[in-house]
């Protein structure tokens, strides 16, 4: 290979290298700035194919999507001086590439540290102005809305970042406080259980007493009705006996004597001491019942 051909090959390689260094692509999900010897000359490069001067211009590309920052759990004091452990996260994205690059040098970890410090400061201010009940349940949405609004004002101006959302994942009491709180809650629940149990016993005694009263009334009424029925039956039986006796007194006396004989002589080993001419044996000695 001659020197001319070698020179042409080297020149072609240099041209290809320069051309490759002169072209860059920014995706739709990315944001970029163009620098010239470290100074920003194009603060917001549009997505697509662009050109730069090799070894003079530098392009810094950043993620333009919504990013999540999971902050470390921090300790905050409420207005009642009660300490809480708060775990939170936020959603953010770049809205001004020039400001973002100037404030963080394009370092996402540096941006995360700056955001974390500002989030912690805003949460501390909001929690410090509210009671425990308000930050846990009563006004949590209002707290988050205020934190987002104030963070947006600071982050957009100082960092070129837009805060999309801030959320608290959990709020916990410190370990040294949790045990006493749980014990107090347990004591309170046990007291409520005792009150409910006492009310239940009281109601049960009332129901039992009412049931006993109703039982006594029902038994008494049943006994009264049964005695009335028995009295009516006895009266009716006496009336029937009286009518039968009036129709044939001798026959009635005879049947009654037979019934008495049957009952008297049905037992084994019974002894009766009676005179043979007793009135009791008149039908045995004389079937006609007349005295001898």
C-alpha positions as a printed NumPy array, in Angstrom:
array([[   0.   ,    0.   ,    0.   ],
       [   1.422,    3.356,   -1.079],
       [   1.844,    6.398,    1.138],
       [  -0.938,    8.182,   -0.744],
       [  -3.433,    5.392,   -0.086],
       [  -2.427,    5.278,    3.582],
       [  -2.918,    9.02 ,    3.895],
       [  -6.354,    8.723,    2.279],
       [  -7.325,    5.973,    4.69 ],
       [  -6.183,    8.002,    7.702],
       [  -8.003,   11.075,    6.411],
       [ -11.209,    9.036,    5.913],
       [ -10.922,    7.713,    9.469],
       [ -10.512,   11.224,   10.828],
       [ -13.544,   12.405,    8.852],
       [ -15.667,    9.517,   10.198],
       [ -14.501,   10.227,   13.76 ],
       [ -15.267,   13.94 ,   13.453],
       [ -18.66 ,   13.189,   11.911],
       [ -19.538,   10.755,   14.726],
       [ -18.516,   13.352,   17.321],
       [ -20.603,   16.002,   15.586],
       [ -23.945,   14.174,   15.778],
       [ -25.986,   13.345,   18.867],
       [ -29.581,   12.236,   19.541],
       [ -31.88 ,   13.361,   22.366],
       [ -34.788,   11.011,   23.058],
       [ -38.34 ,   12.09 ,   23.832],
       [ -37.887,   10.96 ,   27.447],
       [ -34.699,   13.001,   27.911],
       [ -33.697,   16.627,   28.518],
       [ -30.31 ,   18.049,   27.443],
       [ -28.081,   21.145,   27.503],
       [ -25.279,   22.064,   25.113],
       [ -22.057,   23.424,   26.599],
       [ -19.195,   25.263,   25.021],
       [ -16.043,   24.972,   27.102],
       [ -18.271,   24.418,   30.17 ],
       [ -20.573,   27.374,   29.466],
       [ -24.212,   26.759,   28.53 ],
       [ -24.907,   27.844,   24.966],
       [ -28.196,   25.991,   24.403],
       [ -30.193,   25.548,   27.663],
       [ -32.869,   23.165,   26.376],
       [ -31.996,   20.956,   23.434],
       [ -35.089,   19.668,   21.672],
       [ -35.569,   15.906,   21.152],
       [ -34.246,   14.524,   17.88 ],
       [ -31.024,   14.555,   15.839],
       [ -28.717,   17.555,   16.463],
       [ -25.2  ,   18.667,   15.645],
       [ -22.318,   20.052,   17.664],
       [ -18.745,   21.154,   17.147],
       [ -16.465,   18.267,   18.135],
       [ -14.118,   18.912,   21.052],
       [ -15.701,   22.359,   21.511],
       [ -19.299,   21.559,   22.421],
       [ -20.352,   19.078,   25.063],
       [ -23.893,   17.751,   25.495],
       [ -25.227,   16.7  ,   28.9  ],
       [ -28.352,   14.505,   28.753],
       [ -30.669,   13.895,   31.711],
       [ -33.713,   11.728,   32.379],
       [ -36.809,   13.842,   31.686],
       [ -39.36 ,   11.395,   33.119],
       [ -41.016,   11.565,   36.51 ],
       [ -38.582,   10.2  ,   39.103],
       [ -39.164,    8.874,   42.605],
       [ -37.146,    9.903,   45.629],
       [ -37.583,    7.659,   48.692],
       [ -36.393,    9.754,   51.624],
       [ -34.944,    8.388,   54.841],
       [ -37.286,    8.125,   57.867],
       [ -36.875,   11.236,   59.972],
       [ -37.89 ,   12.317,   63.463],
       [ -40.247,   15.312,   63.8  ],
       [ -41.9  ,   17.069,   66.741],
       [ -45.567,   18.064,   66.749],
       [ -46.898,   21.238,   68.349],
       [ -47.486,   19.129,   71.477],
       [ -43.757,   18.245,   71.528],
       [ -44.532,   14.624,   70.674],
       [ -41.855,   12.932,   68.58 ],
       [ -42.864,   11.024,   65.45 ],
       [ -40.906,    8.898,   62.972],
       [ -42.089,    9.822,   59.464],
       [ -41.252,    7.865,   56.294],
       [ -42.087,    9.703,   53.052],
       [ -41.382,    9.812,   49.31 ],
       [ -41.822,   12.324,   46.505],
       [ -42.262,   12.39 ,   42.735],
       [ -40.306,   14.983,   40.744],
       [ -39.149,   15.908,   37.255],
       [ -36.914,   18.475,   35.593],
       [ -38.752,   21.576,   34.356],
       [ -35.768,   23.871,   33.689],
       [ -32.694,   22.081,   32.386],
       [ -30.457,   25.138,   32.669],
       [ -31.329,   25.776,   36.338],
       [ -31.109,   22.058,   37.13 ],
       [ -27.623,   21.802,   35.592],
       [ -26.408,   24.988,   37.27 ],
       [ -27.631,   23.879,   40.718],
       [ -26.614,   20.218,   40.602],
       [ -24.034,   19.943,   37.785],
       [ -26.37 ,   17.375,   36.32 ],
       [ -25.726,   14.933,   39.196],
       [ -28.964,   13.111,   40.073],
       [ -27.605,   12.063,   43.478],
       [ -26.775,   15.696,   44.256],
       [ -30.305,   16.658,   43.248],
       [ -31.731,   13.926,   45.491],
       [ -29.72 ,   15.199,   48.48 ],
       [ -30.885,   18.773,   47.936],
       [ -34.512,   17.669,   47.546],
       [ -34.331,   15.477,   50.647],
       [ -33.096,   18.369,   52.756],
       [ -35.894,   20.625,   51.533],
       [ -38.582,   17.969,   52.02 ],
       [ -37.394,   17.307,   55.572],
       [ -37.418,   21.027,   56.335],
       [ -40.968,   21.511,   55.008],
       [ -42.309,   18.435,   56.812],
       [ -40.683,   19.616,   60.033],
       [ -42.381,   23.014,   59.673],
       [ -45.799,   21.491,   58.898],
       [ -45.667,   18.848,   61.643],
       [ -44.427,   21.373,   64.153],
       [ -47.526,   23.53 ,   63.603],
       [ -50.06 ,   20.708,   64.114],
       [ -51.158,   18.224,   66.739],
       [ -50.559,   14.48 ,   66.606],
       [ -54.173,   13.754,   65.684],
       [ -54.132,   16.323,   62.88 ],
       [ -50.986,   15.019,   61.183],
       [ -51.971,   11.359,   61.563],
       [ -55.559,   11.513,   60.315],
       [ -57.304,   14.848,   60.561],
       [ -55.29 ,   17.091,   58.223],
       [ -52.838,   14.823,   56.396],
       [ -54.119,   15.811,   52.944],
       [ -53.842,   19.497,   53.833],
       [ -50.308,   18.956,   55.128],
       [ -49.215,   17.238,   51.917],
       [ -50.84 ,   19.893,   49.714],
       [ -49.057,   22.652,   51.611],
       [ -45.727,   20.794,   51.445],
       [ -46.075,   20.335,   47.671],
       [ -46.961,   24.006,   47.158],
       [ -44.058,   25.348,   49.206],
       [ -41.573,   22.846,   47.792],
       [ -42.559,   23.738,   44.247],
       [ -41.862,   27.396,   44.944],
       [ -38.359,   26.642,   46.228],
       [ -37.385,   23.685,   44.028],
       [ -38.515,   25.294,   40.78 ],
       [ -36.626,   28.515,   41.472],
       [ -33.451,   27.041,   42.973],
       [ -33.153,   23.603,   41.358],
       [ -35.222,   23.76 ,   38.176],
       [ -37.313,   20.866,   39.478],
       [ -41.098,   20.467,   39.552],
       [ -42.557,   18.55 ,   42.526],
       [ -45.362,   16.269,   41.306],
       [ -46.388,   14.683,   44.592],
       [ -45.275,   14.155,   48.185],
       [ -46.7  ,   11.312,   50.259],
       [ -46.195,    9.966,   53.766],
       [ -45.879,    6.181,   53.759],
       [ -46.193,    5.761,   57.513],
       [ -46.089,    7.693,   60.756],
       [ -44.85 ,    5.86 ,   63.832],
       [ -44.145,    6.686,   67.437],
       [ -40.6  ,    6.151,   68.735],
       [ -40.   ,    2.685,   70.255],
       [ -39.642,    4.08 ,   73.764],
       [ -43.056,    5.752,   73.494],
       [ -44.886,    2.995,   71.609],
       [ -44.898,    0.547,   74.53 ],
       [ -46.472,    3.063,   76.933],
       [ -49.02 ,    4.111,   74.306],
       [ -49.953,    0.501,   73.573],
       [ -50.237,   -0.198,   77.307],
       [ -52.504,    2.807,   77.743],
       [ -54.601,    1.681,   74.783],
       [ -54.798,   -1.849,   76.222],
       [ -55.873,   -0.48 ,   79.624],
       [ -58.515,    1.675,   78.012],
       [ -59.87 ,   -1.228,   75.966],
       [ -59.953,   -3.47 ,   79.033],
       [ -61.904,   -0.793,   80.923],
       [ -64.393,   -0.523,   78.062],
       [ -64.671,   -4.331,   77.971],
       [ -65.414,   -4.43 ,   81.687],
       [ -68.099,   -1.772,   81.284],
       [ -69.697,   -3.648,   78.404],
       [ -69.498,   -6.913,   80.321],
       [ -71.15 ,   -5.294,   83.368],
       [ -73.912,   -3.907,   81.191],
       [ -74.383,   -7.35 ,   79.674],
       [ -74.638,   -8.96 ,   83.111],
       [ -77.136,   -6.323,   84.188],
       [ -79.277,   -6.894,   81.108],
       [ -78.999,  -10.665,   81.559],
       [ -80.17 ,  -10.421,   85.179],
       [ -83.091,   -8.239,   84.121],
       [ -84.076,  -10.667,   81.355],
       [ -83.686,  -13.632,   83.732],
       [ -85.795,  -11.955,   86.427],
       [ -88.489,  -11.091,   83.898],
       [ -88.489,  -14.672,   82.603],
       [ -88.811,  -16.026,   86.161],
       [ -91.684,  -13.65 ,   86.839],
       [ -93.462,  -14.699,   83.658],
       [ -92.87 ,  -18.355,   84.572],
       [ -94.389,  -17.85 ,   88.046],
       [ -97.397,  -16.062,   86.579],
       [ -97.925,  -18.766,   83.955],
       [ -97.627,  -21.592,   86.512],
       [-100.026,  -19.837,   88.88 ],
       [-102.545,  -19.229,   86.128],
       [-102.222,  -22.848,   84.956],
       [-102.703,  -24.123,   88.512],
       [-105.731,  -21.898,   88.976],
       [-107.267,  -23.081,   85.71 ],
       [-106.507,  -26.721,   86.571],
       [-108.12 ,  -26.348,   90.011],
       [-111.142,  -24.717,   88.424],
       [-111.372,  -27.602,   85.931],
       [-110.923,  -30.152,   88.72 ],
       [-113.606,  -28.471,   90.826],
       [-115.943,  -28.417,   87.864],
       [-115.218,  -32.112,   87.221],
       [-115.736,  -33.019,   90.86 ],
       [-119.023,  -31.138,   90.93 ],
       [-120.122,  -32.842,   87.746],
       [-119.075,  -36.269,   89.116],
       [-120.961,  -35.596,   92.371],
       [-123.995,  -34.572,   90.372],
       [-123.814,  -37.763,   88.308],
       [-123.329,  -39.864,   91.441],
       [-126.286,  -38.144,   93.064],
       [-128.524,  -38.758,   90.069],
       [-127.43 ,  -42.413,   89.888],
       [-128.072,  -42.845,   93.616],
       [-131.521,  -41.303,   93.344],
       [-132.434,  -43.572,   90.442],
       [-131.538,  -46.846,   92.309],
       [-130.065,  -46.379,   95.733],
       [-129.723,  -50.098,   96.402],
       [-127.808,  -50.769,   93.155],
       [-125.559,  -47.786,   93.748],
       [-124.823,  -49.073,   97.258],
       [-124.119,  -52.542,   95.834],
       [-121.607,  -51.288,   93.199],
       [-119.865,  -49.114,   95.759],
       [-119.539,  -52.102,   98.102],
       [-118.082,  -54.264,   95.314],
       [-115.511,  -51.579,   94.575],
       [-114.657,  -51.386,   98.289],
       [-114.282,  -55.214,   98.47 ],
       [-111.939,  -55.177,   95.474],
       [-109.721,  -52.484,   96.921],
       [-109.75 ,  -53.997,  100.424],
       [-108.866,  -57.556,   99.386],
       [-106.416,  -56.808,   96.577],
       [-103.354,  -56.497,   98.862],
       [-101.392,  -59.562,  100.013],
       [-100.787,  -59.955,  103.734],
       [-103.26 ,  -57.27 ,  104.785],
       [-105.223,  -57.974,  107.979],
       [-108.626,  -56.567,  108.758],
       [-110.372,  -57.048,  112.072],
       [-114.133,  -56.73 ,  111.553],
       [-117.176,  -58.412,  113.029],
       [-118.851,  -60.912,  110.698],
       [-122.167,  -59.135,  111.081],
       [-120.576,  -55.756,  110.232],
       [-122.316,  -53.476,  107.774],
       [-119.241,  -53.836,  105.514],
       [-120.017,  -57.541,  104.844],
       [-123.746,  -57.253,  104.312],
       [-123.534,  -58.075,  100.567],
       [-121.189,  -60.983,  101.211],
       [-123.523,  -62.588,  103.741],
       [-126.681,  -61.671,  101.809],
       [-126.492,  -60.749,   98.125],
       [-129.769,  -58.886,   98.476],
       [-128.181,  -56.636,  101.065],
       [-130.823,  -57.159,  103.723],
       [-129.802,  -57.828,  107.262],
       [-130.331,  -61.272,  108.65 ]])
